[in-house]
Amino acid sequence: MQVAISADLGGTLLRTAAVTPAHEVIHQTVLPVGSRRGNAAIAPLLRGALAETYDQVRRSAMEPVGVGLAMPGLVDTQQGVIRYSANLDLHDLAVRAIVQEVVPYQVAVENDVRAAAWGEFRWGAGRGTQYMAYLSVGTGIAAAVICRGQLHRGAGGAAGELGHVPVVPNGAPCRCGGRGCLETVAGGWGIAQRAAARIGSPDLLTAEAVFEAAAAGDPVASAVIGDAGEFLGRAAVLLMRLWDPDRLVLGGGLFFSGSPLVDAVDRAVQAGGLARQVSPTVHRGAFERDAGLIGGACLVLSPP
């Protein structure tokens, strides 16, 4: 059986797996990124995880047809290099060359959110449309756009970095070096930091803990999640006004089933159209936590 080997690198976890043409994820390895930051820390993590997955695939007598990498930040798809990732402090990390040290196959490299969007467009919640916007909210925030069936990357591969658009004047410092970016109020790390600051906690909270507290009625957590929903709703309306998609797909760990952020975005989009503009339908992604892995594999099995 033919498979694509895929890797999805995020701010919290590194996932690697083999993915079949039927979108089945097998031989998955999940490693915590933890406090690892910088090229010297991330390169061996990626190399080792993919070597392990490749070994499992070979022992299973499967036939790899290539490797797809869903990588964070500004990605040079032609050279196979992560030019910059704020959340992981990566600079000119040659991921294609690193992977080819251990896996001797063609390697496709794409920004993680664009890879996930492509997988949803070809195989998931975006099937049947030619104009799709994808909004991903997890540790960080980013967007992707598919127009007339083509994935839009921008002149320098920086299209979709919505999380680093300033939305709060003189706001909190962002990991990108700016202040008041969307991630500082609506990304996973921003939600955790805002909640901790409001309760005066010296301990680092997690976004998951803030959502759980909000669901239990905690007023501070509820206010932080409410703010995040409001800002994400504005971001979704911005995507709608700029690109006029007919479908908006929501991905990333914070758009989980039952998340109040899903409802907040849907309400904003349905109320945010201009006169005679038809608002896009809003859908949660079909692949949930596997969206990056399946998107990486889609780069190989059904390339842009």
N, C-alpha and C positions, 0 to 999 in steps of 0.2 A: 504494500500500500504506500502511495506517495503521501508525503507530509511536508509542511513547511516548519522549520524551526523558528521560534519567535521569542523575542525578549521585550518586556515592558518595564522601563526604568522610571520610577517615580520618586517623590521626595520621602516616602515612607518605606516602600517595598520594591524589590526587584523580583519580577516574575519571569521565568523562562518555561517554555513548553514546546511540544510538537502539536501542530494543528492540522487536522485532516481537511480535505475539500468539502466535507459535510459540516465543518465548523466545530468539530469535536476537539476539545482540549485534552491532551493526554501527556503523561510523563512531566507533569508540572512540578517545578521547583520554586518555592517562595522563600526569599531571604530578606531579613530586615536590613534596611539601609542604615537605620540607627543614626548615630552622630557622624557617619562617614561623609566627608565633604572634600572636594578637590579631586583633580585628575589622579593623583597617586593613590587615593583610597578607592575610587570608583572603578578604575581600570581592572585591577585584579579581581574585584567582586564580579564584574561582568564576564571577564574571561573564564573564571572558574565555574560560574553558573552555566554558561553555554557549553563548556566542555563536558560538564556532567550530563546535560540534556542530550547532547550529541552522542555521548557514550550509551545512554539509555536507548536512543533511537536505533543505533547500530546493533545493539544486543537484541532488539525486538525485530530485527530483519525488515525494518521499514526503509523506504527509499526517500531521503531528503532531496528536495528540489531547489532549496535555497533557504536563506535566512532573512527574516524581516525584523528590523529593530525599530521600536517605537520609543523615541528618546526625547527627553525634556529640553525646552529652551529653543534657542536659535540654531537650527540644524541646516547644514550645507548638504543637501541631498546628493549633489553631484560628487563631492569629494568624500562623503561619508564621515563628516566631522561635526561634533557639537561645538559650535562657535562660542556659545555662552549659555549657561544655565544659572540663574540667580539663586534658586533654591538649593542647588547642589554645588555651587561655586566651581563650575566647570568652565575651562577656557581652552578652546581648540583641542578637544579630546578626539583623537582619530579612532572612532569606535569601529569603523569598518575594518581597518587594519588590525585592531586588537582581536576582533572576532575571527578574522581569517588566519590568525595564528593557531587557532584550535579547531575551526570548522572550515574545511576546504571547499566551500561552495559560494555561489554568488550571494552577495549581501546587499539588501535594499535598506536604506536608512531614511527615516522620516521623523518629523516632530511627532511626539506621542499623541497629541490631540488630533492632529490631521490624520494620523494613521487610524485612530479610533473612529473618526468621522468617515473615513473611506470604507472601513469595514461595515459600519452601519448603513452607509449608502448602497453598497453592493449587496450585502447579505442580511441586513437587519432592518431597523425602524425607518430607514430612508429609502427603501426599495420602492420604485414606482414614481419617483419625482426626479426632476433634473435641477431643482433649485432648493437646496437644503442648507440650513445653518445648524451648527453643532456648538453647544455651550457645555463646557466641562468644568465642574467645580469639585475639587478635592483638596489636597494640601494647597495647591495653587489654582489659578483660574486661567482659562484660555478658550478661544473659539476657533472654529474652522468654517469655511464656506465652500460649497460646491455649486458651481454655476454652469448650466448647460452640460452637466455631467463631468465637468472638469474641476479638479482640486486646485484651489487658489493658494499659492504660496507667497506671493508678493515678490518685489524686485530682488530682495535680499534674503528671503526665507523668514521674514519676521512677521508675516501676516498672522493676525489672530491673537497677539499678545495683549488681550483685553484686560488681564489681571493687573497690568502695569500702567493702566490709564489712571491718572490722578482724579479722584472723585471727592476728596475732602481737603479743602484748602488748609495748608499747614497741618496736615494730619500726621498720624503716627509714621515713624520710619518704616520703609519697605525693604525687603531683602535685595531689591534691585538697586538700592541707593537713593531712590526717590522718597517722597513723602505723600501720604494720603492716597496711595494706590487702592484700586478695588480689592486687591488681595488682603489689605490690612483690615478691611471691614467685613469681607464676605468669604475669603478663603479659609480653609481649615485652620491654618496656623494663626490667621488674624482673628478668627472667632475665639480660639482658645486664649490668645493674649488679651483680647478685650474683656473677656469674662473674668480672667484672673485679675486684671487691673481694677475692675469695678468692685470686686469683693475684697481687694487688698490682699490677695493670696500670694505668698512667696513661692508657692509650688506651681509648677507648670501643669496646667490643665490640658485635656485633650478635647478636640471638637466633639468627639463621641460623648464625652461626659457632659458637655454643655447641652447637647441635644437631649440627652436623658433627663437632665435637670429641668429643661424647658418643658418636656412632656409631663413631668411631675408637678408642674405649676410654679417652679422657682421664678420669681419676678425678674431677677437680674439676667438669668439665662434666657428667659422669654424675650426680654428687651434686646439682647444681643442677637438672637436668632431673627427677631423681627426686623432689626436694622439690616441684617444680611439679606433677608428676603426683599426688602425695599430696594436696596442697591442692585441686587441681581435682576430684579424686575426692570429697573431702568436700563441695565446693560442689555437685556434681551430686547427691549424696545429700540435701543440704539442699533442692534443688529438688524432688526426688522426694517427700520427706516433706511439704513444704508444699503441693504442687499435685497429687500423685498422677497424673501424666500417664501415658499408655500408650506414648508415644514420646518419646525424647530425641534431638534432632537437634543435631549438633556442627558449628559453622561457625567461620570465621576462619582466618587464615593459619597458626596453630600446630597446627591439627588437619588437617595435610596427610596424604596417603596414606603410611602407614608410620610416622606420628608415634607415639612411645611414649606421648604424652599420651592418644591415643585408647584404647589398651589400658588405661591406668591408670584412666580414667573408666569404661570398660565393666566392669572388675573391681570397682570400688567400688560401682557401681550394682547389679550382680547380687548382691553380697554384702550390700547395705545395706538390703534391704527388711525391714519389720516382719513379725511372724508373720502368715501368710495374705495378705500384700500381694504382689501380682504386680509385679515390677520392670519398668519400661519397657524396651522394646527400644531399643538405641542405634544410631544411624545417622550416618554422615558426611553432610553436606549434599550435595545433588545438584549445586549450582551453583558450589561452591568459590570461586575468586577473583571470580567474577561475581555472587555472591549479593547484594551490596548494589545493584548496577546492576539486576539482574533484580527484586529486591524493590522498588526505587523505581518501576520500570515497572509492577509489579503493583498498586501503589497507584492507578495511573491506569486500567489496563486491566481490573483485577478488584478494585475497591476494598473495603476493610473495611466 
